[in-house]
Amino acid sequence: MFQLTRTQALNLVRTSRIVQISGVVFTIFLISAIAVLYNLKTINANIDGNPVRITTIYGTVGQALEHSSKLEFYPEDIVSPSRDTPVTDEMTIDVATSVPVQLSVDGQLFNTRTAKETVGEALSEISARYALEIKDVDEVNVERSDSVTDSMDIEVRRSIPIQVSADGNKYETYLAPRTVGEALKKLGIALGTMDKVSLALDHILEPNDQLNVVRVAYKVETIKSEIPFQTVAQAADYPVGLPDRIVSRGSQGLQEQTVRLTLEDGKEVDRVVIGQRVVTPPTNQVVSRGTQTSISRGGNTINFKRAYVMKATAYCIPGGRTATGASVRSGIIAVDPRIIPLGKKVYVEGYGSASALDTGGAIKGNRIDLYMNSQQEALSWGVRTVTVYVQ
């Protein structure tokens, strides 16, 4: 009988185990290969419009893209359909790849990526991602409609509300904090050398500041105006107080003034005469003025302080009482005390000496009422214009 040595037996056992292990490994590999081949799918990816075929064993779109060796895939890339969509063979996937950008918000830096096409869209997305609350009114160093480019620097300055009044317009706007001078330049408001601003040009704007611009301008005008004539009186021999009598009529002169007007927002606030000349000098009016203070009547001299031309009527109320309590009688007249004080002695042409002791509701101004002893005398008198001499 054939007998194995101990060494031969051990070698045979070892060989048998190797064969067994190799068989197991092969079986596992075969099963894995079959599984891989069973799950292997091909997808058509459009990367920024460029077609790329990707073969994958992964189950979702996101996994397939992340593990593909044909592209670099970032969390910020935009994928359609969504990343958690199950992969099917020959499915189509659209990918908009993101680009790196540097965002500065009031000096705070964010190195990030975005797949959005415009700066405005990118800001909305990044703002939501980092809870930055970037508003549409905030200032950006580039136009929001500009296209996003690789490694683009985007600077955002948060704006504050301010009220602006200039050139007839009043409105509220938003600006990042800056000096008033810089704000005016930003708003396109140019200042003249004399214009006024409600805030100092080096003042840093604060929320709800009121920025008022007043346009100041000078305007020179030539203004013509009349020069009033003067009245020159000459002494004349007729009762003092009677109306002046014109000897020669006066005429107005004419002068020219050169005036500098100061205008604020088109409204005049000041004027200064910077020159004037007389074009036509005025001509004085010459009048004669009464200086006579005494008259002679019936051989008697009557001295008086002044004379009036008055309208005189007559009345007769026997037994009546005057406003001063005196009994009515011939020689008593009613007057307007504002013209002739009560109690004054007067001389009335055509009537004679009298006393101002009465008043009347209709006796106003240069008017008197003469007492007559009879109705007939009163009627005969009627209404006359007389000279009254107040003594």
ZAMARGU-4260 file (C-alpha; in steps of 0.2 Angstrom, whole numbers, plus 5000, padded with zeros to 4 digits):
<rodrens>
0) 5000/5000/5000 | 5006/5017/4995 | 5009/5028/5011 | 5012/5047/5012 | 5025/5054/5023
5) 5020/5067/5036 | 5027/5081/5025 | 5018/5076/5010 | 5002/5075/5019 | 5004/5092/5026
10) 5008/5099/5009 | 4993/5091/5002 | 4982/5099/5015 | 4989/5116/5012 | 4986/5114/4993
15) 4968/5109/4996 | 4965/5124/5007 | 4972/5136/4994 | 4961/5129/4981 | 4946/5131/4992
20) 4950/5149/4997 | 4954/5153/4978 | 4937/5145/4974 | 4928/5156/4987 | 4937/5172/4981
25) 4933/5168/4963 | 4915/5165/4968 | 4913/5181/4977 | 4922/5191/4963 | 4910/5183/4951
30) 4895/5187/4961 | 4901/5205/4963 | 4905/5207/4945 | 4887/5200/4940 | 4880/5213/4953
35) 4890/5227/4946 | 4885/5223/4928 | 4867/5221/4934 | 4867/5239/4942 | 4879/5247/4929
40) 4869/5261/4920 | 4874/5275/4908 | 4868/5293/4910 | 4869/5307/4898 | 4875/5323/4907
45) 4875/5340/4899 | 4888/5350/4908 | 4885/5368/4905 | 4878/5362/4888 | 4893/5350/4884
50) 4887/5332/4883 | 4897/5319/4894 | 4892/5300/4895 | 4894/5294/4913 | 4894/5275/4917
55) 4889/5272/4936 | 4883/5259/4948 | 4877/5272/4960 | 4858/5274/4964 | 4855/5293/4964
60) 4860/5307/4952 | 4870/5315/4966 | 4880/5300/4970 | 4883/5297/4952 | 4890/5314/4949
65) 4900/5315/4965 | 4909/5298/4961 | 4912/5302/4942 | 4930/5304/4937 | 4924/5314/4922
70) 4920/5330/4931 | 4922/5340/4946 | 4906/5341/4955 | 4902/5354/4969 | 4888/5356/4981
75) 4884/5373/4973 | 4882/5366/4956 | 4864/5366/4950 | 4857/5349/4944 | 4841/5344/4935
80) 4833/5333/4940 | 4837/5334/4958 | 4852/5325/4967 | 4841/5313/4976 | 4833/5307/4959
85) 4835/5288/4956 | 4847/5284/4941 | 4839/5276/4926 | 4849/5269/4911 | 4851/5282/4898
90) 4843/5296/4908 | 4848/5314/4904 | 4855/5326/4917 | 4858/5344/4916 | 4872/5352/4926
95) 4876/5370/4928 | 4893/5371/4936 | 4897/5384/4949 | 4912/5396/4949 | 4922/5403/4963
100) 4917/5421/4969 | 4923/5432/4983 | 4909/5441/4991 | 4912/5456/5003 | 4898/5462/5014
105) 4903/5478/5023 | 4920/5471/5024 | 4916/5453/5029 | 4923/5441/5016 | 4915/5425/5010
110) 4924/5414/4998 | 4911/5403/4990 | 4904/5397/4974 | 4888/5400/4963 | 4880/5393/4948
115) 4869/5408/4945 | 4870/5417/4929 | 4869/5435/4935 | 4876/5445/4950 | 4858/5449/4956
120) 4853/5430/4956 | 4870/5425/4964 | 4867/5438/4978 | 4850/5431/4982 | 4856/5414/4983
125) 4872/5417/4993 | 4862/5429/5005 | 4849/5415/5008 | 4863/5402/5010 | 4873/5412/5024
130) 4857/5422/5030 | 4865/5439/5025 | 4849/5448/5022 | 4856/5457/5007 | 4842/5469/5001
135) 4839/5476/4983 | 4843/5493/4989 | 4861/5488/4995 | 4875/5495/4984 | 4885/5483/4974
140) 4901/5487/4965 | 4895/5479/4949 | 4878/5479/4940 | 4866/5466/4947 | 4862/5462/4928
145) 4880/5458/4925 | 4885/5440/4921 | 4895/5431/4935 | 4913/5427/4930 | 4925/5415/4937
150) 4934/5422/4953 | 4923/5437/4952 | 4925/5450/4967 | 4908/5456/4972 | 4907/5470/4985
155) 4891/5474/4994 | 4888/5490/5005 | 4872/5490/5015 | 4862/5505/5012 | 4852/5517/5024
160) 4837/5527/5020 | 4839/5546/5018 | 4828/5560/5012 | 4834/5571/4998 | 4827/5588/4992
165) 4835/5596/4977 | 4830/5605/4961 | 4812/5605/4966 | 4811/5586/4969 | 4809/5578/4986
170) 4811/5559/4987 | 4818/5545/4999 | 4832/5535/4993 | 4845/5523/5000 | 4864/5525/5000
175) 4878/5516/5009 | 4885/5527/5023 | 4897/5540/5016 | 4901/5559/5017 | 4888/5571/5011
180) 4900/5577/4997 | 4902/5559/4991 | 4883/5556/4992 | 4879/5571/4981 | 4892/5565/4968
185) 4884/5548/4969 | 4866/5555/4966 | 4873/5566/4952 | 4869/5583/4961 | 4883/5595/4956
190) 4885/5610/4968 | 4887/5628/4962 | 4899/5639/4972 | 4885/5648/4981 | 4873/5633/4984
195) 4868/5629/5002 | 4867/5611/5009 | 4858/5607/5025 | 4872/5596/5031 | 4891/5598/5031
200) 4900/5590/5016 | 4911/5580/5027 | 4896/5574/5038 | 4894/5555/5037 | 4876/5550/5033
205) 4866/5542/5046 | 4849/5533/5044 | 4834/5546/5040 | 4846/5561/5037 | 4838/5575/5027
210) 4849/5581/5014 | 4842/5597/5007 | 4851/5607/4993 | 4846/5625/4990 | 4851/5633/4974
215) 4858/5650/4976 | 4859/5662/4961 | 4862/5681/4958 | 4852/5691/4946 | 4855/5709/4941
220) 4840/5719/4935 | 4837/5737/4930 | 4821/5744/4938 | 4813/5761/4933 | 4803/5770/4946
225) 4795/5787/4948 | 4802/5800/4959 | 4787/5809/4968 | 4787/5828/4966 | 4788/5839/4981
230) 4774/5852/4985 | 4781/5869/4989 | 4769/5881/4998 | 4769/5900/4996 | 4761/5911/5008
235) 4745/5919/5002 | 4732/5932/5008 | 4717/5921/5012 | 4711/5912/5027 | 4722/5899/5034
240) 4715/5881/5033 | 4706/5884/5017 | 4712/5872/5003 | 4729/5876/4994 | 4728/5884/4977
245) 4739/5877/4963 | 4751/5890/4956 | 4760/5878/4945 | 4758/5859/4943 | 4772/5847/4948
250) 4777/5832/4938 | 4785/5815/4943 | 4803/5812/4939 | 4810/5795/4933 | 4825/5785/4940
255) 4834/5769/4936 | 4840/5757/4949 | 4852/5743/4946 | 4848/5730/4958 | 4856/5713/4962
260) 4844/5700/4967 | 4848/5685/4978 | 4838/5670/4973 | 4836/5653/4983 | 4828/5640/4972
265) 4821/5653/4961 | 4813/5664/4974 | 4820/5681/4979 | 4826/5682/4997 | 4836/5698/4996
270) 4840/5713/4985 | 4853/5726/4985 | 4854/5742/4975 | 4871/5743/4967 | 4868/5758/4957
275) 4855/5771/4952 | 4853/5787/4941 | 4840/5800/4939 | 4834/5799/4921 | 4821/5814/4923
280) 4821/5825/4938 | 4804/5829/4946 | 4797/5846/4945 | 4790/5854/4961 | 4772/5858/4962
285) 4769/5876/4969 | 4754/5880/4979 | 4748/5896/4988 | 4743/5892/5006 | 4732/5904/5016
290) 4740/5913/5031 | 4726/5925/5035 | 4720/5924/5053 | 4708/5938/5054 | 4694/5945/5043
295) 4683/5961/5044 | 4664/5959/5044 | 4652/5973/5048 | 4666/5984/5054 | 4672/5971/5066
300) 4688/5962/5066 | 4686/5943/5068 | 4702/5933/5074 | 4702/5915/5070 | 4713/5900/5071
305) 4708/5891/5055 | 4694/5891/5042 | 4684/5877/5034 | 4674/5876/5019 | 4658/5866/5025
310) 4641/5861/5019 | 4628/5870/5030 | 4610/5865/5033 | 4597/5873/5045 | 4585/5867/5058
315) 4571/5874/5069 | 4565/5864/5085 | 4558/5877/5097 | 4560/5872/5115 | 4573/5859/5112
320) 4589/5855/5121 | 4606/5854/5113 | 4619/5839/5115 | 4628/5850/5128 | 4611/5854/5138
325) 4609/5872/5132 | 4592/5878/5126 | 4591/5879/5107 | 4592/5897/5100 | 4599/5907/5086
330) 4617/5907/5086 | 4619/5888/5091 | 4625/5876/5078 | 4627/5857/5077 | 4645/5851/5072
335) 4655/5835/5071 | 4666/5836/5087 | 4680/5828/5078 | 4681/5843/5067 | 4676/5857/5078
340) 4676/5854/5097 | 4660/5858/5106 | 4660/5875/5115 | 4671/5883/5101 | 4666/5900/5095
345) 4664/5901/5076 | 4659/5914/5063 | 4649/5907/5048 | 4648/5917/5032 | 4630/5922/5029
350) 4625/5917/5047 | 4636/5926/5059 | 4644/5922/5075 | 4639/5906/5083 | 4643/5893/5096
355) 4646/5875/5093 | 4635/5867/5106 | 4625/5854/5097 | 4628/5838/5087 | 4617/5828/5075
360) 4617/5810/5068 | 4619/5816/5050 | 4632/5830/5055 | 4648/5821/5050 | 4664/5828/5043
365) 4664/5845/5036 | 4646/5848/5039 | 4636/5860/5051 | 4618/5862/5055 | 4612/5880/5059
370) 4598/5884/5071 | 4585/5896/5064 | 4571/5904/5074 | 4557/5899/5062 | 4554/5885/5050
375) 4552/5897/5036 | 4570/5904/5039 | 4576/5886/5039 | 4568/5882/5023 | 4574/5898/5015
380) 4592/5893/5020 | 4591/5877/5012 | 4609/5869/5009 | 4623/5880/5006 | 4642/5879/5005
385) 4650/5892/5017 | 4666/5896/5025 | 4667/5893/5044 | 4680/5902/5054 | 4684/5893/5071
390) 4690/5905/5084
</rodrens>
